[in-house]
Amino acid sequence: MSTACNGEKALAPPPVQPRFEHIARIWDRTHGVYAARILPGEYYVTAHEEMITTVLGSCVSACVRDPATGVGGMNHFMLPGKEGKDPSSWSGQDCLVTRYGIAAMETLINDVLKLGARRDRLELKLFGGGDVLKMRVNNIGERNIEFVKQFVKAEAMNVAAEDLGGPHPRKVNYFPKSGKVLVRRLRSLQSKTIVDREMNYEEKIAQKSQPGEIELFD
């Protein structure tokens, strides 16, 4: 047993899968589980009773699980900006842009499959893509939504639920064991930190334009 910050007794954290030791996990007394908090460019996969949580502005998160096994995970990704480009016209060098989304989706799905999930049973839910970077020329949220919809169509995956677009950032709490998702749309006063974080992340990944230079996950 470990002690939560309010003095109550918290259960010992479940084992963490390799590659996810850097993800912060804290006891969430409201839901009675450990919560793994992911940031832009990160993802988390679990076979245990855990919650995965993140805050999304223009980024998108995919929640993927196998209902038969309860194995699942969530990512948090953004495509680097390409001024003046229409998502439907990605080709050639523009394909490098989609590598971030493709890596985020394929790595998440592959890691879920490695823990015993079956691809034909996968349940997919999509969130984010808000229009929160209003001062930018291109709508990053819209591009992220367009990408993920093209990806699931190409992979013939069924989307069980989605909450995409709109002007609001979102806090997403995902429970892979049950498939339950709690989404809270945040007020504008809470947006500045989210926008600053995403703009910094976008600048970081936009500098990596060559395939060999792309580093999606910290």
Secondary structure, 3 states (H helix, E strand, C coil): CEECCCCCEECCCCCCCCCCCCCEEEEECCCCEEEEECCCCCEEEECCCEEEEEEECCCEEEEEEECCCCEEEEECECCCCCCCCCHHHCCHHHHHHHHHHHHHHHHHHHHHHHCCCCHHHCEEEEEECCCCCCCCCCCHHHHHHHHHHHHHHHCCCCEEEEEECCCCCEEEEEECCCCEEEEEECCHHHHHHHHHHHHHHHHHHHCCCCHHHCCCCC
